[in-house]
């Protein structure tokens, strides 16, 4: 064996060590990313379970449509810059949906885990809040306002429809294939 052969073997071994090291480094980076996403997702779950969030969600799902009949309430709601969160719990919900939607859109949190946990809150809340969003977009002339919440709704809805088809989920009431439109 000559020196050139030994040098070639050494080069191959060095390349192998570098490739193995790079593989382990990528694995660690992936595990770190997953751990970070898990932490963010768990924080979101905690917020979805927080009593003040639940109060705001219940207000939106039970009382907001009736309050929309009050012109004073609607005027306050239109004025985004001066909203009083104590009088408008819908803002607590909108702000949180905006935050979660933006995190998912920018891939800082994994969407399917959030959709699976909070699909009903996301979908039904947005459907009630959409007129509020339209009103505020008009009053601020900002088509991007609440765009993260809008993204969250659309992506959760798509995920639910796809998951229901894939797994053959049926409506508990009718036994027919499930559709998000069947939420009550």
C-alpha positions in Angstrom: 0.0 0.0 0.0 1.4 3.4 -0.9 0.9 6.8 0.6 -1.6 7.9 -2.0 -3.9 5.0 -1.2 -3.6 5.8 2.5 -4.4 9.4 1.8 -7.5 8.4 -0.2 -8.7 6.1 2.5 -8.2 8.9 5.1 -10.1 11.3 2.9 -13.0 8.8 2.6 -13.1 8.1 6.3 -13.1 11.9 7.0 -16.0 12.4 4.6 -17.9 9.5 6.3 -17.3 11.0 9.8 -18.5 14.4 8.5 -21.6 12.8 6.9 -22.5 10.9 10.1 -21.9 14.1 12.2 -24.1 16.1 9.8 -26.9 13.5 10.1 -26.8 13.6 13.9 -26.8 17.4 13.9 -29.8 17.5 11.6 -31.6 15.0 13.8 -30.9 17.2 16.9 -32.1 20.4 15.1 -35.3 18.6 14.1 -35.8 17.4 17.7 -35.2 20.9 19.0 -37.7 22.3 16.5 -40.3 19.8 17.6 -39.6 20.5 21.3 -40.0 24.3 20.6 -43.3 23.7 18.7 -44.6 21.4 21.5 -43.9 24.2 24.0 -45.7 26.7 21.9 -48.6 24.4 21.3 -48.9 23.6 25.0 -49.0 27.3 25.8 -51.8 27.7 23.2 -53.7 24.8 24.8 -53.4 26.5 28.1 -54.8 29.7 26.7 -57.7 27.8 25.1 -58.4 26.4 28.5 -58.0 29.6 30.4 -61.2 30.8 32.2 -61.0 34.3 30.6 -60.7 32.8 27.2 -63.7 30.5 27.9 -65.7 33.5 29.1 -64.9 35.4 25.9 -65.7 32.4 23.7 -69.0 31.8 25.5 -69.9 35.5 25.1 -69.2 35.3 21.4 -71.1 32.0 20.9 -74.1 33.0 23.2 -74.4 36.7 23.5 -72.6 38.6 20.7 -75.3 38.4 18.1 -77.9 39.9 20.5 -75.4 42.6 21.5 -74.9 43.5 17.8 -78.5 44.9 18.0 -77.3 47.6 20.3 -76.1 50.6 18.2 -73.9 51.9 21.1 -72.2 48.5 21.3 -71.6 48.4 17.6 -70.2 51.9 17.5 -67.7 51.0 20.3 -66.8 47.8 18.4 -66.1 49.8 15.2 -63.7 52.0 16.9 -60.8 49.6 17.1 -58.3 52.1 18.6 -60.5 52.8 21.6 -62.0 49.5 22.4 -62.7 48.7 26.1 -61.9 45.0 26.5 -64.0 44.8 29.7 -67.1 45.7 27.6 -66.0 43.7 24.5 -64.9 40.2 25.4 -65.0 39.4 21.6 -61.7 41.3 21.3 -60.0 38.9 23.7 -61.1 36.0 21.5 -60.2 37.8 18.2 -56.7 38.8 19.5 -56.0 35.2 20.5 -57.3 33.7 17.2 -55.1 36.3 15.4 -52.1 35.3 17.4 -52.6 31.6 16.9 -53.3 32.0 13.2 -50.2 34.1 12.7 -48.1 31.5 14.6 -49.4 28.7 12.4 -49.2 30.7 9.2 -45.5 31.4 9.8 -44.9 27.7 10.9 -43.9 28.6 14.4 -46.6 26.3 15.7 -47.9 23.1 14.1 -51.5 23.6 12.8 -53.0 20.1 13.0 -52.4 19.8 16.7 -54.2 23.1 17.4 -57.0 22.2 14.9 -57.5 18.8 16.6 -57.7 20.4 20.0 -59.8 23.5 19.4 -61.6 22.9 16.1 -65.1 23.9 17.4 -63.9 27.0 19.2 -62.0 28.2 16.1 -64.7 27.5 13.5 -67.8 28.5 15.4 -66.2 31.6 17.0 -65.0 32.9 13.6 -68.4 32.3 12.0 -70.0 34.6 14.6 -67.1 37.1 14.6 -66.8 37.5 10.8 -69.3 40.4 10.7 -67.3 42.1 13.4 -64.2 41.7 11.4 -65.8 43.0 8.2 -67.0 46.0 10.2 -63.6 46.8 11.5 -61.9 46.2 8.2 -64.3 48.8 6.7 -63.8 51.3 9.5 -60.0 51.1 9.4 -59.8 50.6 5.6 -57.5 47.7 6.4 -58.1 44.5 4.4 -55.4 42.7 6.4 -57.0 43.3 9.8 -57.6 40.0 11.6 -55.9 38.2 8.8 -54.3 35.7 11.1 -57.6 34.8 12.6 -59.1 34.5 9.1 -56.2 32.2 8.1 -56.7 30.1 11.3 -60.4 29.6 10.4 -59.8 28.7 6.8 -57.0 26.3 7.5 -58.8 24.6 10.5 -61.8 24.2 8.3 -59.8 22.6 5.4 -57.9 20.4 7.9 -61.2 19.2 9.5 -62.8 18.4 6.1 -59.8 16.5 4.9 -59.3 14.6 8.2 -63.0 13.6 8.3 -62.9 12.3 4.7 -59.6 10.4 5.3 -60.8 8.7 8.5 -64.4 8.3 7.4 -65.8 10.3 10.3 -69.6 10.4 10.5 -72.0 12.8 12.2 -73.0 11.5 15.6 -76.6 12.6 14.9 -77.2 11.3 11.4 -74.5 8.7 10.7 -73.8 10.5 7.4 -70.3 11.6 6.5 -69.2 14.5 8.7 -68.9 18.1 7.3 -67.8 21.1 9.3 -71.1 22.8 8.2 -72.9 20.3 10.6 -71.4 22.0 13.7 -74.3 23.3 15.9 
